Each structure stands twice: as structure tokens, then as C-alpha cells.
Amino acid sequence: MTIASNVNQCIATLKGIEAQLSSLAMNAQVDEVQKVFHETMLVIHEIQRDMNKRKTELELEEPQYKPS
């Protein structure tokens, strides 16, 4: 597996985690639990954005990592 595919897989995993946390937040019965899930979802979203930025940098700096 190449670096680019590892980064893409990581981003996809983060998207899935974000979606699951969003679902858990919406379905939580207790306000405090709902807030924790939502805040965690926001942290995961920020990490995902950072990974997307790094992917772009990787593609610009290392042409062999550009998608075909």
C-alpha cells in the first residue's frame, strides 16, 4: 500500500467515525452525553481537515503520490 492510499484510507476512516459520532450525538438521550459526542465529532472533523491539507501538500511535493 502506498503512502497516498494510506492517507486516503485514513481520511475515509475519519469520515466514517465523524458520521458515527454525529449519529450517536443525535440519538443520545442525555444532554451531557450528546454534547460529548458532538464535541468529539468536531475534533475528528478538524483532524480530517488537517489530513486533507496534508494530502494536498503531499501531492504537490511528491508527484508520485498524485492520483492517476
N, C-alpha and C positions, 0 to 999 in steps of 0.2 A: 504494500500500500504506500502510495506517495505522500509526501507532506501535504500537498494540496487536497488530496482525497481525505486525509486525516482531519484537516481543518474543516472541510465541508461536512464530514460526518459529525464532528463536534458541534458545528453550528446547527445542524439538523436535530441533534440530540437536545441542544439547548432550547430550540423552538418547541420540541415536544414537552420538555419539562415546564416551560413557561405556560403552555396551553393547559397542562395538567394542574398546575398551581392555580391558574385562573378558574378552572372548573371547581377545584376544591374550595376556593375562596367564595365562589357564588353559592355553593351548596352547604357551606358551614352554617350551623345553627347559632353558634356563639359569636358575638361581635368581635371579641378579642382574638379568637381563632381565625375568623375571617380576615382581620387586619394583618395577622402574622403571615397568612398565605399570600395576601396581596402584596405586602412589603417584600416578601421573598421573591415573588414573581417579578417585581420591579428590579430587584438586584440581578436576577437571572437575565432579564431583558438588557440591562446595562452591560453585562458580561457578553451577551450575544452581539451587541453593537460593537463592542471592543474587538471581538473576534472577527466580525465583518470588516472592520477597518484594517486589522492585521492581515486579513486575507488579501485585501486590495493592495496593501503595501508589498506583500509577498509576491503578488502577481506583477507588480511594477518593477520590483527589484530583481526578481528571478524569473526571466521569461519562460523557463521550462515548466513553471507552475501554472501558467495561464491555461484555462480550459480550452480544449480543442474546438 
